């Protein structure tokens, strides 16, 4: 799946996130994650943790 900066994705956890940085040509991403508790956290997400692009 081809992802670019600022794309919105659905994570396998059911949370949504926005890409803010791309590492190693898409092996991992820095994302602003909208958690299930309503908070936004910035964390590294591996490509296998992404369900789909929204």
N, C-alpha and C positions, 0 to 999 in steps of 0.2 A: 504494500500500500504506500503510495507516494504522499507524504505529509510535508507541509510547508509551515513557515513561521505564521503564528497566530491562527492556525487551523483549530477548530473546536473538535474534540474527540470524546468518545464514550469509553471509559475504562472498564475493564472486566469486573471491577468492584461495584459498578453501577453509577459511579461519579462521572461528572463531566469535567473537562479540563481544556485549557488553551495553551498551545505551544509557545514558549517564550525563548527557547534556544534549542538548537539541534546539535547533537554530538555524533562524531564518527559516521557521518553521512546517513543518519537515521537509525543507528543501533540503540540510541537512547535520546531522551528529550528532557529538557527542563520545562516544567509545566506549572501553571497556576491552576490548582485543583479546587473545584467547588465540592467540599466534603459533604457527607450526609448530615453533618451537624450544622451546616450553614456557614461554616468558616471557609475562607480561601487560604490555602497553604501552597507554598512553592516547594516542589520536590522533583527529584529525578525519576523518570519513568522509562522502563525498558520497553522496546517495541512489542514484546510478547505480552505486555500487560494492557495493550490497547485492543478494545473490541472492534471499533469502527470509527471512521471519520463522519462527523455530523455536518 
